[in-house]
Amino acid sequence: MQRITMIVAMKQEAAPIIKHLNLSEVKMQDPVLTCQAFQGNYKGLDISLVVNGTDREYNVESVGTQPATITTLEAIRQFTPDLLINAGTCGAFKDKGSAIGDVYMGERIRYFDRRIPLGENYFAYGDGSYESVLAQNYATRLGLKGAVVCTGNSLDMSPTDEAILREEPLVAKEMEAAAIAAVAKMYKTPLLAIKSVTDLVDDECTTAEQFLANLARASELLQQNVFKLLDVLSKDAKSAV
């Protein structure tokens, strides 16, 4: 796996990675879209990184499943990666042992707010449930815990959302990975999701307060583990030659 494409929702999450890897901005093929792409080489790996970009109407970062779907589709078409990496931040449960700055590898990726009670097949379709076949291997080699990455389109969570999230043993709650996994599955492109905790969803402080306070630190820890992952991937690529 030599061509690696990273999908990152927010510029704040991507900036340390872009800077450290000395990536240069390149044009996306479709100028109508807001996503931005950066490209370079790292230890023999062809690296591209694509962020969702800024919403033109509201002037905020384009977060959530809709921009993630578009970004992933365009990234796969333009860069034809051997591997996708979704690097980003997440929430987690304090009472399940998580702490701010913990970094997890997604062993399974699912939706938690896409409920379609119209029979077994619709229920399963809504849930998503995408297995990451490479995750356990790389989590072990990086010394990371595996988690179930749970995707929804709200920063907070309703009581129903919480009940669904608590069904899983260790949760990384975020807003993009399942949409990315769905597109990756269509194109038969393997995906690794690596997530750093910005907020504890069962803490007395609000999710928004924690997210803003901890984003820089969580992004730094995310960056460190992304580089470790790239080092391992580079070593594997050279061994395969």
ABEGO torsion letter per residue (X at the ends): XABBBBBBABAAAAAAAAAAAGBBBBBBABAABABBBBBBBBGGBBBBBBBAEBBAAAGBBBBEAAAAAAAAAAAAAAAGBABBBBBBBBBBBAAAGBBBGBBBBBABBBBAABBBBAEAAAAAAAAGGBBBAAAAAAAAAAGBBBBBBBBBABABBBAAAAAAAAABABBBBBAAAAAAAAAAAAAGBBBBBBBBBABBAABABBAAAAAAAAAAAAAAAAAAAAAAAAAAAAAAAAAAX
